[in-house]
């Protein structure tokens, strides 16, 4: 799978860990930054990730920050993106199963590092159920500007 990843300074440590995990599993990963823990603005790194996924250049995206909230809001500004903030395995499963989330958002300050791998793995492996959920997603897409 081709995965785009990006963060601001507050998610840098987890981004680096996730990159190593994904690469070890054979995924193609592109890092859109940031490349350090120096203070920066998350939209500068989140918009390129979301645009790369929306264009079809990448299959999925992962965005990070301190809480993951601002990052999800920014990513969801891009038409075709369904970014969900996930804080545990169940939220990651439901983001995929019911919402076909194509971008995952994390808050490094909100999630214990020990839970990180299981959340990412669940989000990567859970299929979209379709059915009634597809109808709902289509309504969101139809309204998007």
C-alpha positions as CSV (number, residue, x, y, z in Angstrom):
1,X,0.0,0.0,0.0
2,X,1.2,3.5,-0.7
3,X,0.9,5.7,2.4
4,X,1.4,9.4,2.8
5,X,2.4,10.7,6.2
6,X,2.8,14.1,7.7
7,X,2.8,15.9,11.1
8,X,3.8,19.1,12.9
9,X,6.4,19.2,15.6
10,X,4.0,17.7,18.2
11,X,3.6,14.4,16.3
12,X,7.2,14.0,15.1
13,X,8.2,11.2,17.4
14,X,5.2,9.0,16.5
15,X,5.5,9.8,12.8
16,X,9.0,8.4,12.8
17,X,7.9,5.3,14.6
18,X,5.0,4.7,12.3
19,X,7.2,5.2,9.2
20,X,9.6,2.5,10.4
21,X,6.6,0.1,11.2
22,X,5.1,0.7,7.7
23,X,8.4,0.3,5.9
24,X,9.1,-3.0,7.7
25,X,5.7,-4.3,6.5
26,X,6.6,-3.5,2.9
27,X,4.4,-0.4,2.5
28,X,5.6,2.5,0.3
29,X,5.7,5.5,2.6
30,X,6.2,9.2,1.6
31,X,7.0,11.6,4.4
32,X,5.6,15.1,3.8
33,X,7.3,16.4,7.0
34,X,8.0,18.0,9.3
35,X,11.5,16.7,9.8
36,X,12.1,17.8,13.4
37,X,10.5,18.8,16.6
38,X,11.0,22.5,15.9
39,X,7.7,24.4,16.2
40,X,5.8,24.7,12.9
41,X,2.2,24.9,11.5
42,X,0.4,21.7,10.9
43,X,-1.5,22.8,7.8
44,X,1.8,23.1,5.9
45,X,2.3,19.3,6.2
46,X,-1.3,18.0,6.5
47,X,-2.7,19.6,3.3
48,X,0.0,17.9,1.1
49,X,-0.8,14.5,2.6
50,X,-4.6,15.0,2.1
51,X,-4.1,16.2,-1.5
52,X,-1.9,13.2,-2.3
53,X,-4.5,10.8,-1.1
54,X,-7.4,12.7,-2.7
55,X,-5.6,12.7,-6.1
56,X,-5.1,8.9,-5.9
57,X,-1.4,9.1,-5.8
58,X,-1.5,7.5,-2.4
59,X,-3.9,4.8,-1.1
60,X,-4.1,6.2,2.4
61,X,-2.7,8.9,4.6
62,X,-1.7,9.3,8.3
63,X,-1.5,12.7,9.9
64,X,-0.4,13.5,13.4
65,X,-0.1,16.3,15.9
66,X,-0.6,17.0,19.6
67,X,-4.2,16.1,19.7
68,X,-5.0,15.1,16.1
69,X,-8.0,17.3,16.0
70,X,-6.6,20.2,14.0
71,X,-4.9,17.8,11.7
72,X,-8.2,16.0,11.0
73,X,-10.0,19.3,10.4
74,X,-7.4,20.4,8.0
75,X,-7.3,17.1,6.1
76,X,-11.1,17.1,5.8
77,X,-11.0,20.4,4.0
78,X,-9.8,18.5,0.9
79,X,-12.5,17.1,-1.2
80,X,-12.5,13.3,-1.2
81,X,-10.9,13.0,2.2
82,X,-12.5,11.1,5.1
83,X,-10.1,11.7,8.0
84,X,-10.9,10.3,11.4
85,X,-9.2,11.0,14.7
86,X,-8.6,7.6,16.3
87,X,-7.6,7.0,19.9
88,X,-7.9,3.3,20.3
89,X,-8.4,0.1,18.3
90,X,-12.2,0.2,18.2
91,X,-12.2,3.8,16.9
92,X,-9.7,2.8,14.2
93,X,-11.8,-0.2,13.2
94,X,-15.1,1.7,13.0
95,X,-13.4,4.6,11.1
96,X,-12.6,2.0,8.4
97,X,-15.6,-0.3,8.6
98,X,-18.3,2.4,8.7
99,X,-16.7,5.5,7.3
100,X,-14.1,4.2,4.8
101,X,-11.6,6.6,6.4
102,X,-8.8,7.1,4.0
103,X,-6.8,9.3,6.4
104,X,-6.0,8.5,10.0
105,X,-5.3,11.2,12.5
106,X,-3.5,10.7,15.8
107,X,-2.7,12.9,18.7
108,X,0.8,12.1,20.1
109,X,-0.2,13.7,23.4
110,X,-3.4,11.7,23.6
111,X,-2.3,8.1,22.9
112,X,0.1,5.9,24.8
113,X,3.0,4.8,22.5
114,X,2.3,1.1,23.4
115,X,-1.1,1.4,21.7
116,X,0.2,3.0,18.5
117,X,1.0,-0.2,16.5
118,X,-2.3,-1.9,17.2
119,X,-4.3,1.2,16.2
120,X,-2.3,1.6,12.9
121,X,-2.5,-2.1,12.1
122,X,-6.3,-2.2,12.7
123,X,-6.9,0.8,10.6
124,X,-4.7,-0.7,7.8
125,X,-6.4,-4.1,7.8
126,X,-10.0,-3.3,8.4
127,X,-12.1,-3.4,5.3
128,X,-15.0,-1.0,4.5
129,X,-18.4,-2.7,4.9
130,X,-20.1,-0.7,2.2
131,X,-23.9,-1.2,2.1
132,X,-25.8,1.4,4.1
133,X,-22.5,3.0,5.0
134,X,-21.7,3.7,1.3
135,X,-25.0,5.5,0.9
136,X,-24.1,7.8,3.9
137,X,-20.6,8.5,2.5
138,X,-22.1,9.3,-0.9
139,X,-24.4,11.9,0.8
140,X,-21.3,13.5,2.3
141,X,-19.4,13.5,-1.0
142,X,-22.4,14.9,-2.8
143,X,-22.5,17.9,-0.4
144,X,-18.7,18.5,-0.5
145,X,-17.5,21.6,-2.3
